[in-house]
Amino acid sequence: MLHPEPTASPVFGTTGWGSASACGPNGGNCVEVNLTVPGRVGVRDSKRLTGDVLLNFDATSWNKFLHRAREGNFDLG
């Protein structure tokens, strides 16, 4: 099965995207993050590489999100 080429983001392009190793080789229900633009963080759905970037955080907001996630503020259980 051929997969379409990822859509180039006007800010982040097509390279520099990565996801957690726990996502596995086929993406799963994960997000991809791009840290290649100084001061910005792009987030997109790993299943929709041809779609738009979902979120475009500034670095401060991204770090606050990571801190709260590590504290368990977003746990569903």
MDTraj code that builds the backbone (N, CA, C; nanometers):
import mdtraj as md
import numpy as np

residues = "MET LEU HIS PRO GLU PRO THR ALA SER PRO VAL PHE GLY THR THR GLY TRP GLY SER ALA SER ALA CYS GLY PRO ASN GLY GLY ASN CYS VAL GLU VAL ASN LEU THR VAL PRO GLY ARG VAL GLY VAL ARG ASP SER LYS ARG LEU THR GLY ASP VAL LEU LEU ASN PHE ASP ALA THR SER TRP ASN LYS PHE LEU HIS ARG ALA ARG GLU GLY ASN PHE ASP LEU GLY".split()
xyz = np.array([
    [0.0842, -0.1168, 0.0000],
    [0.0000, 0.0000, 0.0000],
    [0.0891, 0.1237, 0.0000],
    [0.0638, 0.2174, -0.0881],
    [0.1395, 0.3406, -0.0939],
    [0.0819, 0.4423, 0.0029],
    [0.1700, 0.5091, 0.0734],
    [0.1269, 0.6146, 0.1646],
    [0.1541, 0.7488, 0.0990],
    [0.0595, 0.8423, 0.1072],
    [0.0834, 0.9728, 0.0470],
    [0.1985, 1.0446, 0.1158],
    [0.2628, 1.1303, 0.0419],
    [0.3711, 1.2098, 0.0983],
    [0.3143, 1.3051, 0.2034],
    [0.3859, 1.3260, 0.3142],
    [0.3385, 1.4230, 0.4127],
    [0.3262, 1.5616, 0.3506],
    [0.2256, 1.6328, 0.3931],
    [0.2064, 1.7697, 0.3470],
    [0.3096, 1.8596, 0.4129],
    [0.3689, 1.9472, 0.3366],
    [0.4644, 2.0425, 0.3923],
    [0.3894, 2.1512, 0.4678],
    [0.4270, 2.1705, 0.5917],
    [0.3723, 2.2806, 0.6704],
    [0.4445, 2.4082, 0.6305],
    [0.3732, 2.5200, 0.6170],
    [0.4414, 2.6439, 0.5814],
    [0.5435, 2.6870, 0.6859],
    [0.5257, 2.6440, 0.8091],
    [0.6196, 2.6805, 0.9156],
    [0.7232, 2.5707, 0.9377],
    [0.6804, 2.4433, 0.9390],
    [0.7677, 2.3339, 0.9796],
    [0.8178, 2.2453, 0.8653],
    [0.7616, 2.2561, 0.7469],
    [0.8051, 2.1721, 0.6360],
    [0.7647, 2.0267, 0.6537],
    [0.8364, 1.9344, 0.5881],
    [0.8024, 1.7916, 0.5955],
    [0.9009, 1.7134, 0.6803],
    [1.0125, 1.7723, 0.7181],
    [1.1136, 1.6989, 0.7949],
    [1.1149, 1.7444, 0.9398],
    [1.1768, 1.6632, 1.0241],
    [1.1923, 1.6979, 1.1646],
    [1.0804, 1.6520, 1.2550],
    [0.9854, 1.5758, 1.2014],
    [0.8742, 1.5267, 1.2820],
    [0.9138, 1.3973, 1.3518],
    [0.8723, 1.3810, 1.4769],
    [0.9012, 1.2588, 1.5506],
    [0.7926, 1.2311, 1.6524],
    [0.7850, 1.1053, 1.6956],
    [0.6874, 1.0659, 1.7968],
    [0.7575, 0.9791, 1.9004],
    [0.6881, 0.9524, 2.0086],
    [0.7427, 0.8700, 2.1158],
    [0.7684, 0.7280, 2.0664],
    [0.8705, 0.6648, 2.1193],
    [0.9023, 0.5279, 2.0790],
    [0.7881, 0.4316, 2.1137],
    [0.7058, 0.4652, 2.2109],
    [0.5925, 0.3804, 2.2488],
    [0.4854, 0.3759, 2.1408],
    [0.4903, 0.4659, 2.0442],
    [0.3910, 0.4685, 1.9360],
    [0.4086, 0.3517, 1.8402],
    [0.5259, 0.2950, 1.8331],
    [0.5503, 0.1832, 1.7440],
    [0.5770, 0.2289, 1.6019],
    [0.6043, 0.1338, 1.5139],
    [0.6450, 0.1680, 1.3781],
    [0.5337, 0.2186, 1.2868],
    [0.4078, 0.1931, 1.3210],
    [0.2994, 0.2323, 1.2300],
    [0.2151, 0.3486, 1.2804],
    [0.2646, 0.4239, 1.3764],
    [0.1939, 0.5447, 1.4201],
    [0.0979, 0.5248, 1.5339],
    [-0.0027, 0.4419, 1.5187],
    [-0.1012, 0.4223, 1.6242],
    [-0.1777, 0.5502, 1.6540],
    [-0.2260, 0.5626, 1.7753],
    [-0.2967, 0.6840, 1.8189],
    [-0.1971, 0.7767, 1.8860],
    [-0.1154, 0.8390, 1.8069],
    [-0.0084, 0.9221, 1.8602],
    [-0.0080, 1.0582, 1.7932],
    [0.0715, 1.1437, 1.8475],
    [0.0985, 1.2718, 1.7837],
    [0.2456, 1.2764, 1.7469],
    [0.2762, 1.3582, 1.6489],
    [0.4146, 1.3842, 1.6126],
    [0.4456, 1.5282, 1.6491],
    [0.5700, 1.5497, 1.6901],
    [0.6141, 1.6812, 1.7338],
    [0.7311, 1.7242, 1.6471],
    [0.7364, 1.8527, 1.6185],
    [0.8455, 1.9089, 1.5399],
    [0.9083, 2.0234, 1.6193],
    [1.0388, 2.0103, 1.6449],
    [1.1112, 2.1103, 1.7238],
    [1.2163, 2.1835, 1.6411],
    [1.2005, 2.1851, 1.5086],
    [1.3051, 2.2391, 1.4225],
    [1.3022, 2.3908, 1.4066],
    [1.1933, 2.4559, 1.4456],
    [1.1834, 2.6010, 1.4328],
    [1.2092, 2.6631, 1.5696],
    [1.3138, 2.7421, 1.5837],
    [1.3461, 2.8012, 1.7147],
    [1.2271, 2.8756, 1.7759],
    [1.1970, 2.8393, 1.9014],
    [1.0892, 2.9047, 1.9739],
    [0.9497, 2.8560, 1.9429],
    [0.9340, 2.7581, 1.8507],
    [0.8027, 2.7066, 1.8129],
    [0.8015, 2.5541, 1.8237],
    [0.6843, 2.4966, 1.8478],
    [0.6658, 2.3517, 1.8526],
    [0.5407, 2.3185, 1.7723],
    [0.5558, 2.2337, 1.6702],
    [0.4419, 2.1902, 1.5903],
    [0.3945, 2.0535, 1.6365],
    [0.2632, 2.0322, 1.6344],
    [0.2035, 1.9043, 1.6741],
    [0.1044, 1.8636, 1.5663],
    [0.1126, 1.7365, 1.5222],
    [0.0169, 1.6856, 1.4237],
    [-0.0190, 1.5409, 1.4572],
    [-0.1292, 1.4942, 1.4018],
    [-0.1790, 1.3582, 1.4192],
    [-0.0919, 1.2641, 1.3360],
    [-0.0395, 1.1590, 1.3981],
    [0.0488, 1.0659, 1.3270],
    [-0.0246, 0.9864, 1.2189],
    [-0.1572, 0.9826, 1.2241],
    [-0.2349, 0.9109, 1.1222],
    [-0.2706, 1.0007, 1.0049],
    [-0.2470, 1.1317, 1.0163],
    [-0.2872, 1.2264, 0.9120],
    [-0.1675, 1.3125, 0.8703],
    [-0.0652, 1.2478, 0.8191],
    [0.0562, 1.3184, 0.7813],
    [0.0334, 1.4139, 0.6650],
    [-0.0754, 1.3940, 0.5926],
    [-0.1051, 1.4840, 0.4819],
    [-0.1968, 1.5976, 0.5260],
    [-0.2330, 1.5983, 0.6533],
    [-0.3176, 1.7057, 0.7045],
    [-0.2350, 1.8215, 0.7569],
    [-0.3032, 1.9164, 0.8128],
    [-0.2383, 2.0349, 0.8662],
    [-0.1744, 2.0068, 1.0021],
    [-0.0874, 2.0964, 1.0425],
    [-0.0343, 2.0945, 1.1783],
    [-0.1503, 2.1322, 1.2697],
    [-0.1743, 2.0500, 1.3722],
    [-0.2878, 2.0744, 1.4600],
    [-0.2657, 2.1930, 1.5517],
    [-0.1468, 2.2008, 1.6068],
    [-0.1157, 2.3064, 1.7021],
    [0.0225, 2.3607, 1.6741],
    [0.0388, 2.4868, 1.6997],
    [0.1663, 2.5530, 1.6809],
    [0.1921, 2.6311, 1.8101],
    [0.2632, 2.5672, 1.9038],
    [0.2888, 2.6258, 2.0348],
    [0.4118, 2.7148, 2.0330],
    [0.4130, 2.8148, 2.1211],
    [0.5401, 2.8792, 2.1485],
    [0.6107, 2.7910, 2.2516],
    [0.7407, 2.8048, 2.2637],
    [0.8198, 2.7145, 2.3482],
    [0.7761, 2.7188, 2.4941],
    [0.7391, 2.8343, 2.5455],
    [0.6965, 2.8466, 2.6853],
    [0.5688, 2.7674, 2.7105],
    [0.4709, 2.7813, 2.6224],
    [0.3451, 2.7067, 2.6382],
    [0.3685, 2.5568, 2.6291],
    [0.4544, 2.5136, 2.5370],
    [0.4854, 2.3720, 2.5217],
    [0.5488, 2.3168, 2.6495],
    [0.6426, 2.3899, 2.7065],
    [0.7079, 2.3438, 2.8294],
    [0.6097, 2.3360, 2.9454],
    [0.5158, 2.4293, 2.9533],
    [0.4114, 2.4235, 3.0574],
    [0.3237, 2.2997, 3.0377],
    [0.2866, 2.2719, 2.9125],
    [0.2065, 2.1530, 2.8826],
    [0.2810, 2.0259, 2.9254],
    [0.4094, 2.0142, 2.8875],
    [0.4874, 1.8958, 2.9253],
    [0.4965, 1.8807, 3.0761],
    [0.5179, 1.9902, 3.1465],
    [0.5273, 1.9859, 3.2930],
    [0.3965, 1.9340, 3.3531],
    [0.2830, 1.9866, 3.3068],
    [0.1539, 1.9426, 3.3596],
    [0.1257, 1.7972, 3.3227],
    [0.1654, 1.7544, 3.2034],
    [0.1457, 1.6150, 3.1630],
    [0.2268, 1.5216, 3.2522],
    [0.3505, 1.5596, 3.2798],
    [0.4359, 1.4765, 3.3669],
    [0.3813, 1.4682, 3.5082],
    [0.3108, 1.5709, 3.5526],
    [0.2475, 1.5697, 3.6854],
    [0.1208, 1.4849, 3.6874],
    [0.0728, 1.4417, 3.5707],
    [-0.0463, 1.3580, 3.5635],
    [-0.1765, 1.4360, 3.5515],
    [-0.1680, 1.5649, 3.5224],
    [-0.2883, 1.6471, 3.5132],
    [-0.3830, 1.6057, 3.4016],
    [-0.3370, 1.5317, 3.3050],
    [-0.4209, 1.4932, 3.1919],
    [-0.4527, 1.3437, 3.1893],
    [-0.4160, 1.2718, 3.2965],
    [-0.4435, 1.1281, 3.3018],
    [-0.5948, 1.1034, 3.3065],
    [-0.6384, 1.0036, 3.2344],
    [-0.7809, 0.9722, 3.2273],
    [-0.8268, 0.8808, 3.3397],
    [-0.7354, 0.8105, 3.4017],
    [-0.7719, 0.7110, 3.5006],
    [-0.7891, 0.7553, 3.6375],
])
top = md.Topology()
chain = top.add_chain()
for i, resn in enumerate(residues, 1):
    res = top.add_residue(resn, chain, resSeq=i)
    for name in ("N", "CA", "C"):
        top.add_atom(name, md.element.get_by_symbol(name[0]), res)
traj = md.Trajectory(xyz[None], top)
